[in-house]
Amino acid sequence: YVVAFSGGKDSQVILDLVSRVIPPEKYTVVFTNTGMELPCTIDTVENTEKYYKNMYPEFKLVHAKSDKDALELWKKYGPPSRFSRWCCSVLKTALFGRKMKELLKTDKQPKLVVFEGVRNDESARRSTYGRVGEGVKHVNLISCRAILKWNVSEIYLYMYKNGISPNPAYTMGLERVGCGVCPFASDWSEYVISKRYPDIANKYVTVVEDMARNIGISSKAKIDEYISSGNWKKNAGGKGLVPDESRMDIITKEPVYECIVKKPKVDWEKWFSTL
């Protein structure tokens, strides 16, 4: 049994529920650190570990973290966008799977029951989720969503009733706790984080500025507009990546593609645009 812990309110509740039902030696809590977490989230993870360790000496919380710096990955692959959300697969899903193999000392994907703090009212996509999902993120993984039908009021009421301190990010005004910079973040979230943690936001904004210059946006005003309007979140590929000087002979040449369609059975021009 595994509890997926993010440091957010929903994962705080799911962990508390599991701790009341399953003996501590029977499950492991996994915090996947993307390297872009807010300082208050890291503090929440540390405080959570101390809290449960004090009650249950056999309580286990492990960190899954990449050996590569998130900022360097941004520079290499380009900022994640709403069309190219590589950060979730590289810095979350893959890390989780790797950590499980490491803990269980196996080369194969182990069979796991993972308790997730996922709720239907979080998004349109999650509104379609069921309480149990098999093989959603990894083969042999069973996702259990015990609080799937809870609303946000029930989450907070449970926390206050049971003395669980919410992540301080919520008292700052954030509705959701996640990465310091995210292509799916709202304007309000970006505003709060930029005011509370300007150093975190600024170093990633610098990468976006470099990308803007590489796609031909030269003036400071236009670059600021490109960022503030959220246009960087719509980047669908590698266009605008910081040039790799060792491969300049390759990346400075625009690729040319040719496609020959013989006897098409469908209106291929419509679906070809997806490529």
C-alpha positions as CSV (number, residue, x, y, z in Angstrom):
1,Y,0.0,0.0,0.0
2,V,1.2,3.5,-0.9
3,V,-0.1,6.9,-0.1
4,A,0.7,9.6,-2.7
5,F,1.4,12.7,-0.8
6,S,1.8,16.1,-2.4
7,G,1.6,18.3,0.7
8,G,-1.8,19.7,-0.4
9,K,-5.0,19.5,1.6
10,D,-6.5,16.5,-0.2
11,S,-3.3,14.4,0.3
12,Q,-3.2,15.5,3.9
13,V,-6.7,14.1,4.4
14,I,-6.2,10.9,2.5
15,L,-3.0,10.2,4.6
16,D,-4.9,10.8,7.8
17,L,-7.7,8.4,6.8
18,V,-5.2,5.7,5.8
19,S,-3.2,6.1,9.0
20,R,-6.4,5.4,11.0
21,V,-7.2,2.2,9.1
22,I,-3.9,0.5,7.9
23,P,-1.1,-0.3,10.3
24,P,1.9,2.0,9.6
25,E,4.3,-0.9,8.8
26,K,1.9,-1.9,6.0
27,Y,2.1,1.2,3.9
28,T,4.6,3.8,2.6
29,V,4.0,7.5,2.0
30,V,5.7,8.9,-1.1
31,F,6.3,12.6,-1.7
32,T,7.3,13.2,-5.3
33,N,9.5,16.3,-5.2
34,T,9.5,17.9,-8.7
35,G,12.2,20.5,-7.6
36,M,9.6,23.2,-8.2
37,E,7.7,22.9,-4.9
38,L,6.9,25.9,-2.8
39,P,9.0,26.3,0.4
40,C,5.8,26.1,2.5
41,T,5.0,22.7,0.9
42,I,8.5,21.3,1.8
43,D,7.8,22.5,5.4
44,T,4.4,20.8,5.4
45,V,6.0,17.5,4.3
46,E,8.6,17.7,7.0
47,N,6.0,18.6,9.7
48,T,3.7,15.8,8.5
49,E,6.5,13.3,8.8
50,K,7.3,14.4,12.4
51,Y,3.6,14.4,13.3
52,Y,2.9,10.8,12.2
53,K,6.3,9.5,13.3
54,N,5.5,10.7,16.8
55,M,2.3,8.7,16.8
56,Y,3.5,5.8,14.8
57,P,7.3,5.0,15.1
58,E,7.1,2.7,12.1
59,F,5.6,5.4,9.9
60,K,7.6,5.8,6.6
61,L,7.7,8.8,4.3
62,V,10.1,8.7,1.4
63,H,11.0,11.4,-1.2
64,A,11.1,10.7,-4.9
65,K,13.3,13.3,-6.5
66,S,15.1,13.6,-9.8
67,D,18.9,13.8,-9.9
68,K,18.5,16.5,-12.5
69,D,17.7,20.1,-11.6
70,A,14.2,21.2,-12.8
71,L,15.5,24.5,-14.0
72,E,18.1,22.8,-16.1
73,L,15.4,20.6,-17.6
74,W,13.5,23.7,-18.5
75,K,16.5,25.0,-20.3
76,K,17.0,21.7,-22.1
77,Y,13.5,20.8,-23.1
78,G,11.8,24.2,-23.0
79,P,9.2,25.4,-20.5
80,P,6.3,22.9,-20.1
81,S,3.1,24.1,-21.7
82,R,-0.6,23.2,-21.9
83,F,0.2,21.2,-25.1
84,S,3.5,19.7,-23.9
85,R,3.1,18.9,-20.3
86,W,6.4,16.9,-20.0
87,C,6.9,18.0,-16.4
88,C,4.2,15.7,-15.0
89,S,5.5,12.6,-16.8
90,V,9.2,13.3,-16.2
91,L,9.1,14.9,-12.7
92,K,6.2,13.0,-11.2
93,T,5.0,9.8,-12.8
94,A,8.4,8.5,-13.8
95,L,10.0,9.4,-10.5
96,F,7.2,7.7,-8.6
97,G,7.6,4.4,-10.6
98,R,11.4,4.5,-10.2
99,K,11.2,5.0,-6.4
100,M,8.8,2.1,-6.0
101,K,11.2,-0.2,-7.9
102,E,14.0,1.0,-5.7
103,L,12.1,0.5,-2.5
104,L,10.9,-3.0,-3.4
105,K,14.2,-3.9,-5.1
106,T,12.8,-5.1,-8.4
107,D,13.3,-4.3,-12.1
108,K,9.7,-4.8,-12.9
109,Q,6.8,-2.5,-12.1
110,P,5.5,-3.8,-8.8
111,K,1.8,-4.2,-8.1
112,L,0.6,-1.4,-5.8
113,V,-2.5,0.0,-4.2
114,V,-2.1,3.7,-4.2
115,F,-4.3,6.0,-2.2
116,E,-4.7,9.4,-4.0
117,G,-6.3,12.6,-2.9
118,V,-8.3,13.1,-6.1
119,R,-11.7,14.6,-6.1
120,N,-14.4,14.9,-8.7
121,D,-15.0,18.6,-8.3
122,E,-11.4,19.6,-8.9
123,S,-11.8,19.7,-12.7
124,A,-13.9,18.6,-15.6
125,R,-11.5,15.8,-16.4
126,R,-11.5,14.5,-12.8
127,S,-15.3,14.7,-12.7
128,T,-15.2,11.5,-14.8
129,Y,-13.0,9.5,-12.5
130,G,-14.2,6.5,-10.6
131,R,-13.3,5.6,-7.0
132,V,-11.0,2.8,-8.2
133,G,-8.8,3.0,-11.3
134,E,-6.5,0.2,-12.6
135,G,-3.4,0.8,-14.7
136,V,-4.1,4.6,-15.0
137,K,-0.5,5.8,-14.5
138,H,1.5,2.6,-14.3
139,V,0.9,-1.0,-15.2
140,N,0.0,-3.0,-12.0
141,L,-1.1,0.1,-10.2
142,I,-4.5,0.3,-8.6
143,S,-5.6,3.9,-7.7
144,C,-7.9,4.3,-4.8
145,R,-9.7,7.6,-4.4
146,A,-11.4,7.4,-1.0
147,I,-12.4,11.1,-1.0
148,L,-13.5,11.3,-4.6
149,K,-17.0,12.6,-3.7
150,W,-15.9,15.0,-1.0
151,N,-16.3,18.7,-1.7
152,V,-13.7,21.3,-0.5
153,S,-15.8,22.3,2.6
154,E,-15.8,18.7,3.8
155,I,-12.0,18.6,3.3
156,Y,-11.4,21.6,5.5
157,L,-14.0,20.5,8.1
158,Y,-12.3,17.1,8.4
159,M,-8.9,18.9,8.9
160,Y,-10.2,21.3,11.5
161,K,-12.0,18.5,13.3
162,N,-9.0,16.3,13.5
163,G,-6.4,19.0,14.2
164,I,-4.6,18.8,10.9
165,S,-2.8,22.1,10.0
166,P,-3.4,23.0,6.3
167,N,-0.5,23.9,4.1
168,P,0.2,27.6,4.7
169,A,-0.1,28.2,0.9
170,Y,-3.9,28.2,1.4
171,T,-3.8,31.0,4.0
172,M,-1.7,33.0,1.4
173,G,-4.7,32.8,-0.9
174,L,-3.9,29.8,-3.1
175,E,-6.7,27.5,-3.9
176,R,-4.4,24.7,-5.0
177,V,-0.9,23.7,-4.0
178,G,1.5,22.7,-6.7
179,C,4.7,23.8,-8.5
180,G,5.9,27.3,-8.1
181,V,5.5,27.9,-11.9
182,C,2.9,25.9,-13.9
183,P,1.4,26.4,-17.3
184,F,-2.0,25.5,-15.8
185,A,-1.8,28.1,-13.0
186,S,-4.4,30.8,-12.8
187,D,-3.4,34.5,-13.0
188,W,-4.3,34.8,-9.3
189,S,-1.9,31.9,-8.4
190,E,0.9,33.4,-10.4
191,Y,0.3,36.8,-8.7
192,V,0.4,35.3,-5.2
193,I,3.5,33.2,-5.8
194,S,5.3,36.1,-7.5
195,K,4.7,38.3,-4.4
196,R,5.4,35.6,-1.8
197,Y,8.3,33.8,-3.6
198,P,9.7,36.2,-6.2
199,D,13.0,34.3,-6.4
200,I,11.3,31.1,-7.5
201,A,9.2,32.7,-10.1
202,N,12.0,34.9,-11.6
203,K,14.4,32.1,-12.4
204,Y,11.9,30.3,-14.5
205,V,10.6,33.5,-16.1
206,T,14.2,34.0,-17.3
207,V,14.0,30.8,-19.3
208,V,10.7,31.9,-20.9
209,E,12.3,35.2,-21.8
210,D,15.1,33.4,-23.5
211,M,12.6,31.3,-25.4
212,A,10.8,34.5,-26.5
213,R,14.0,36.0,-27.9
214,N,14.7,32.8,-29.8
215,I,11.4,32.9,-31.6
216,G,12.0,36.5,-32.7
217,I,10.5,38.7,-30.0
218,S,13.1,41.3,-29.4
219,S,11.7,44.2,-27.4
220,K,11.4,44.1,-23.7
221,A,7.7,45.3,-23.9
222,K,6.8,42.5,-26.3
223,I,8.5,39.9,-24.2
224,D,6.7,41.1,-21.1
225,E,3.4,41.0,-23.0
226,Y,4.3,37.4,-24.2
227,I,4.7,36.3,-20.6
228,S,1.9,38.2,-18.9
229,S,-0.6,37.2,-21.6
230,G,0.2,33.5,-21.0
231,N,1.2,32.9,-24.6
232,W,4.3,30.9,-23.4
233,K,1.9,28.3,-22.1
234,K,0.7,27.6,-25.6
235,N,4.0,26.5,-26.9
236,A,3.5,23.1,-28.6
237,G,7.0,22.0,-29.3
238,G,10.7,22.8,-29.2
239,K,10.4,26.1,-31.0
240,G,12.4,28.7,-29.1
241,L,14.6,26.4,-27.2
242,V,17.9,27.9,-26.1
243,P,20.4,26.8,-28.8
244,D,22.8,24.0,-28.1
245,E,26.1,25.2,-29.6
246,S,27.3,21.7,-30.0
247,R,24.4,21.0,-32.4
248,M,24.2,24.3,-34.2
249,D,24.6,22.6,-37.6
250,I,21.5,20.6,-37.0
251,I,19.1,23.0,-35.2
252,T,19.8,26.1,-37.3
253,K,18.3,24.3,-40.4
254,E,14.6,24.2,-40.7
255,P,13.4,20.6,-41.2
256,V,11.5,19.8,-44.4
257,Y,8.9,17.1,-44.4
258,E,7.2,15.5,-47.3
259,C,4.1,13.3,-47.0
260,I,2.5,11.4,-49.9
261,V,-1.0,10.1,-49.4
262,K,-2.2,7.6,-51.9
263,K,-5.9,6.7,-52.3
264,P,-7.0,8.4,-49.0
265,K,-10.1,6.8,-47.5
266,V,-10.8,9.8,-45.2
267,D,-10.5,13.5,-45.4
268,W,-6.9,13.3,-44.3
269,E,-6.3,17.1,-44.3
270,K,-8.5,17.4,-41.2
271,W,-6.7,14.9,-39.0
272,F,-3.2,15.6,-40.5
273,S,-3.2,18.9,-38.6
274,T,-2.8,17.0,-35.4
275,L,0.7,15.9,-36.5
